[in-house]
Amino acid sequence: MIDNDKKMRFIDLRAQGWSFDRIAAEIGVSKPTLIKINKKYAARIADAQRIVLEELQEKYYLSSRKKIELYGRRLLTIKSLLDERDLSIFTTAQLMEYEARYIKMGNKNLL
C-alpha cells in the first residue's frame, strides 16, 4: 500500500479532476492501486471535489452584488464620457434611448 502523504496527494489530485494515469505518473503509484484507493476514499474525494468547485465558483462567479457594482460603474463611466463629448449629432431621443438600453441590459443581467 502507499503512505499517507501519497494518499492525501491522490485525493487532492482526483478532486481537481486528474485522471488515474496522470496521477500514477505524478506520485509513482500503479493505476490499479489508485483505483482501489479511489473506491475506499470515494466519499472523501467527493467532499474535496465540492470544495474545489466552491472555490472556483467563488473565484469566477459574479454574485448579484458584484453584478450591480459592475453595471453601476459602467453606467457611471458612460455618463461621464457622454458629459465630455459633443453629442450634437445625436438627437435627445437617441441619447435617451442609448441610456435606457444600457440600464435595461444591466437590470436584466442582475436577475
N, C-alpha and C positions, 0 to 999 in steps of 0.2 A: 504494500500500500504506500501511499505518499504522505509526506509530512504535512503538518497543519498549515504551514505557510503556503505551500503549493495548493492546498485545498481552498484556502481563502482567496488566493490569486485566481484559481479556476472559477470560483463563484463570482468574483468581480468581473472577470472577462466574459463569462456567459451572460451576466446581467447587461453587459454592454453590447451583446449580440454577436460575439465572436463564435466562429464555427469550432467544432471539435478538432478538426485538422489544424487549424491555426493555433489553437490553444496548446495542442500537443507539441507543436514545433516551438512555441514560446516557452513553455515550462518544462519540456523534456519528459513528458509522461505519455504513455501509449493511449491511443484513442479508445480501445476497449475499457481501459481503466477509467478514463474520463467519463465514459457512458455510464459506468457503474456508479461513480461518484455523483453524476448528474441525477440519477434516479434516487439516490439516498438523500441528496440535499435539494430536491426539487422545490420544496416549499421555501427554503432559504433563498434560492436563486430567484424565485418568483417575487419575493419581497424585495430583493435587491433590484430587480428589473423595474418594479414600481417606483422605487426611489430614484433610479436613473431617469425614468420617464417624467416624474415630478420635477426633477432638476431641469430637464430640458424644457418642459412647459413653462417653468418659472423664468428661464433664461430668454425664451423666444416668443412666448405668448403675450400679447398685449391685453392687459386687463381693461375693463371698461374705463377705469380711471385714467389709465395711460392713453387710451384712445381719445378721451375727452381732452386731455392735456395736449396731445399731438395735434388734433384738429384745431384746437384753440390757438396754439402757437402758429400754425399755418395760416389761419384766418387773420390773425394779427399781422403777420408778415405781408399777406396780400393787401390788407387795408393800408398798411404803411407804404408799400410800394405804389399803390394807387394814389395815395396822397402826394407822392413825389412826382408823378408823371402828368404830362399834358395829355389828357384823355378827351380832348375836344373832338377827336374824330369819331368818338362813340357817343351815341345818344344816352341820355339819362336812363332811359328804359333798358338799353343794352347793358349798361353798367350794373343796374339793379338786378337784372336777370343773371349776370355772372356771379354776383354776390349770393343771390338766392340759391343758385345751383350748388355752390360750394357748401353753403350752410346745410342744404338738404342732403348732400352727399355725406357730410360729416355726421349728421343726425342718423342717417340710415346705417352707417358703419358702427355706431355706438350701441346698437341693439344686439 
